[in-house]
Amino acid sequence: MRGFPKHLNIKQDYVNAMSDFPKSEWQPALQELLDTRVQWIMTSKLDGEGITDDTHEVRETSDENGVVTERYQYEYKEDPNCKLLRLGFTLEEVEGYING
């Protein structure tokens, strides 16, 4: 293999990269797993008012005339489909690799 891999598709790819390359090369890939773990996720379509705070927001869609047609509640939370979880890593495991 020449250089750091362009794609890390399974957990073993990350493990291999950590054993074959210096931390400066694999740490950004693991940090990306942490950074993309939490996302704004739509939780419901609103009929009335929604919640707006640090972890909640209301997003609106408009028609071509600028008239609001729909309102949705979004929540900033852990994405159950994030790559970190799909690969089988735990938050503590990845933080341990980065900080260790």
Residue pairs with C-beta under 8 A, 6 or more apart in sequence:
1 20
4 17
4 21
4 25
4 26
5 13
5 17
7 13
8 14
8 17
8 29
10 87
11 87
11 88
11 89
14 26
14 29
14 30
14 87
14 89
17 25
17 26
17 29
18 26
18 97
27 98
30 94
30 97
30 98
31 98
33 82
33 83
33 84
33 87
33 89
33 94
34 84
34 91
34 94
34 95
34 98
36 79
36 82
36 83
36 84
37 78
37 79
37 82
37 84
37 85
37 91
38 76
38 77
38 78
38 79
38 82
39 76
39 77
39 79
39 82
40 57
40 74
40 75
40 76
41 74
41 75
41 76
41 77
41 79
42 59
42 72
42 73
42 74
43 73
43 74
43 75
44 72
44 73
45 70
45 71
45 72
45 73
46 58
46 71
46 72
46 73
49 58
50 56
50 57
50 58
50 71
50 73
51 58
51 73
52 58
54 76
55 75
55 76
55 77
56 73
56 74
56 75
56 76
57 73
57 74
57 76
58 71
58 72
58 73
58 74
59 71
59 72
59 74
60 68
60 70
60 71
60 72
61 68
61 69
61 70
61 71
61 72
62 68
62 69
63 69
79 85
84 91
84 94
